[in-house]
Amino acid sequence: MMRVLLCLALIAACDDPPTAYFSAPGGTPGDDFYALPFPNDLRRHEDGSLDLSEFPTNSVIATSVRDVVEREVDGFGLNQAMFARFSGALDPASLPTPADSMTDKASVYLVNVDEMSPDHGMRTPIIATFHPEGSQTMGGNRLAVRPVPGFGLDEGTTYALVVTKRVHGDNGEPVARDGDFDALMGSGGSAAIAKARDVYAPLLAYLDEDGGDSRGDVASAAVFTTQHATQFGPALRKGVFATPAPVATDVMQQIDSAVFSLWTGKYEAPNFQAGDPPYISSGGEITIGADGAAVVTRMEPMRFALSVPKGPTPATGWPICIYQHGTGGDWETFLEDGTAQRLGEVGIAVISTDQVLHGPRDPTGTDPAIAFFNFNNVVAGRDNPLQGAADAWSQQRLALGMSIDDPMRSRVITFDPDRVYFFGHSQGGLTGPAYLAFEPAVKGAVLSGTGGTFVLGVLYKTNPVDFPSLISTLIRDEPVNEDNPTLALAQMAMERSDGINYAPYWVRKPRTAPDGTPLAPRNIFQTEGFVDTISPNLALEALAGAIGGDLVQLPDAKPIEAVTLRGRGIVPAPITGNVNGVTAVTAQYKQAGNSDGHYVVFEVNAAKIQSAQFLGTLAATGKATVVSR
């Protein structure tokens, strides 16, 4: 009889639904970090700083990343993966699609529960995936959730990742609550539960509102507050403008072509990175002083090249485009790739310098593909793009302060402060985002081979360095994919320089100028080439979603999920003023011949024409237009 009862008990246990793990810190003993859904504001010290001391790592570099996050980051990531574990397998069919995650009946959703936020109650579309297998740092039966790339979270805002009982186990039964979570959703309990209830108060208040889910519908949740990722943009601008305006020296004319004249010279610009370049093992960090300005570490000698269209100088000065080249380029790359010619033909001058850790800026001559994307020194790899943003501000100040006597053409060359533009290719698209978000003078930009979301870049970039193989060796946490917990930590660490976090401020949600006045939205022309092995297409498409513009109707146009979720679509040219009073588009082209899609803006005729005319029409009329091919 006892044997029969035991068998019946075992059968019943097999039919039990999986439990959503929830172990409040200081409550139920256990050594599983992910027994508490992560990220989580319960992983903070009493002073509010992050406490990741128990975050599991399996390599020296991962431990270094964790230490940097604890020391320097004030909140969780805007684009990182989130995790919840279960005692058994889930039914993947019970998880929502990205579109379904926005509906009232979503089984898992990510919602703004910050009562101080204007977007309180709004959901973010997510990708929810069940992984029965574990990794070296996390057990199996794990639910991984990521914001749809291009839908990064708001800064300094409290969110809740909610797992409802509409999630089912593989036996078809709703998942069950853990004891700690059940106690949290009620009243009373231990000191650890009471503390957890205080942290979860924003979620509880949301669930207690009329309509939608109530406390009884929820099986588990994570409540967390995001970091202030983009604060370094205004700090860098303030730091640059606190130094004397750069003065051009040794200015000489080098070329006099049918379209433009080329001038070169030297200047000094503030550098904000600590230590000595190329910062392979130490240095490279940018800090903010007590006055809110980034701290200048040295004045750096720089060289510039400047193309100026032929003809008399306009009464207000020439339109000027700040150019920032890609990895491996130099101060004169804009001549070689035809940018000076094409923009000269539409009446726009171009100024360029050497990118961060290129040319004479790195006296060791280290390969910039290694030095700029520095996986050996986390803070340098993170802050190198921010120094590039500072360089853009210095380029702008240099150009707008110039007055060049050109006796050959009986003119004085000056530049128009109301017609400032930006052209960033590849690495230039990584260094330009903070400048574009926080500079009042810049009116529009062309972004070529430019992506966003750090994790997507390192997972899929195969040229000129095979990043996936390198990452696998460095983090020692398999499988290496978008739901990897160590890469989620890395995304937290890199948010401050990730262009994906600045892109919403270009068009959809402009910030305020230093004087407190609202900034105007910018005109943005982004190109995507098929196939791009240098800036991965998934990263390019994430940035397109964050920008929030339309896709240009071209022979190679294809839908992008994030663009569709934003309510945008594929639109025929001509396109003008399609978003928030400005023109914002992503234009997709097939690569030229056997070349890489990374270079379509320089190699595909339609891309060359449309990108140049985009800035040309903006300079001529004040309205950027995407012309027909």
C-alpha positions, 0 to 999 in steps of 0.5 A: 500500500505504501508503495502505491501511495509513493507512486501516486505522489510521484505521479502527482509531483510530475504534474505539478507546474514549475515554480517561478523562483523568487528568493528575497536577499536575506530571506530564504538561504541559497547560493543561486544568484538568479533565484531572484529575477534580475535585474532587481533593485533588491540588488542595491546597497543601503546607499542606493548603489548597485550590489553585484558582489554575488553576480556570477562570473567565469573569467577575469575580464567578466569580473573586471566588467562587474567591478566597473559596473558596481563602481561607476554605474548608478542603475541597470541597463537600458538594453540589457537582457533580463532573467527569471528561473523556474523549477521546471520547463516552460511551454514556449507557446505561452510566451508572447511575441513582441507585438503581443507583449504590448497587449493587456493579455500578454503573459510576460511584459515590461512596464514602466511603473515609475509614478514620476514618469510621463510614460507611467503604465506604458509597456516596452515590446520584448523578446521572451525566450525560454532556455532549458539549458544553462550556461557556466554562470546560470542554471537552466530552465531560464526565461530570458527577456530583452527589449526589442532592439531599438526600444531601449528603456528610459533613463533613471526610470523604474520598470517591472518585468512581470511574469503572469500565471498566463505562462504555462509549464510544459504540462500546460499548467500555469506557473506557480509562485515561490513562497517568498513572492507569495508573501511579498504580494501579501502583508506581514512576513520577515524583515527581508520580505518587508524590505522587498515589499518596499522595493516592489511598491511601484509595481504593487501600486500599478497592480492595485490600479483599476483595470489590467492585472491584479496581484493575484495574476502575477507569478513573479516579477523584477522591479529595477531602476535604470541608469543615467546613461547619457549624462556624459553628453552634456558633460563633454560639451560643457568641458569642451566649451570651458576651454579656449576656442581652438585656433587654426595654425599653419593653414595652407591650401593643398588642392584646387579642383573644379569643385572645391579647394582643400585646406589643411592646418593644425589646432589643439583640442581638449582630451578627456581620457586619463592616462597615455594612449592607446590605453591597452591595459590602463587609463582611458577613463573619462570623469565628470567634475563637481561642476558637471563638466567632463574633466580635461586631462590634456590639450592634444595637438590635432591636424585638420583637412577642410574642403571648401566649395568653389565660388563666392562665400555666402553672406552667412558663410558656407554650410559646414559638415563635421566628418568623422571617418571609420576605423583605419581611416585618417583625416583625409579619408573624406577626400578618398571616399568622395564625400568632399566631392559630393558635398562640394557639388551641393555647396557644403564644406567639410572638415575632418580630423584623425579619429580617436587613437588614429594616426599621430593620436596614438604614438605606439601605432597600435592597430586602431581596430584593437585599440578603439574596441578595447576588450582588455581595458573595459573603461577605455573601450567604453569611453573611446567613443565619447572622446570622439564626441568631444572631438566633434564639438572641437571640430565645430568650434574650430570651423565656426571660428575660422576666417581664411583669406583666399586671395586666389579667389578674392574671398574670405572663407567663413562658415555658417553657424546655422547650417552645421551638419554631421557625416559619420561612417562606421566608427564615426557613427559610434562617436557622433551620437552624443554630439548629435543629441546635445549640440544645438547647432547641428541640423542634420546628419548622414550616418553610414554603416552605423549601428547600436546596441553593444551586444549586437555589435560584438555578437555579429561583427566579423570584420576586420576582427572576428568579434564572436570568437574573441568574445567566446574566449574572453567571457567563458560563458556558453552559449554566447548569444543575445541572452547570455548573462555575462553579455547582459552585464557588459551591456550594462557597462557600455550603455553610456557610450552606446549610440542606441541610447542617444538616438531617441533624442535626435528626432523623437524626443529632443532634449534641452539646450544648455540654456534650458530651451528645447532642442530642435529635432535633427534630420537623419539619413541612415544607410543600411547595406546588405550584407554588412559584416563590419557593422552588423545588420541587426545593430543597424536595424536596432538603431533605425528603430531607435531613430524612429523614421521611415524606410525609403522605398527602394529595390532592396528595402525590407521591413524592420521589426522595430520600425514597424512596431513604431508605426512607421513603414516603407515610404516612396521618395520624395520624403520631407518632414515625415517625423516631428517636422523633420526628415528621418529615414533609413535607406537600404541598398544592396552592396556593390559587386563583391564589396561589403554592404558597409560601404554602400554610401560610397559605392552605390550610385543611389546611396551617393546621390540620396545622401548628398542631396539630403544634406544639400536640400537641407542647406539650400532650403532648410528642409531635408528631402530624400530625393528619388534615385 
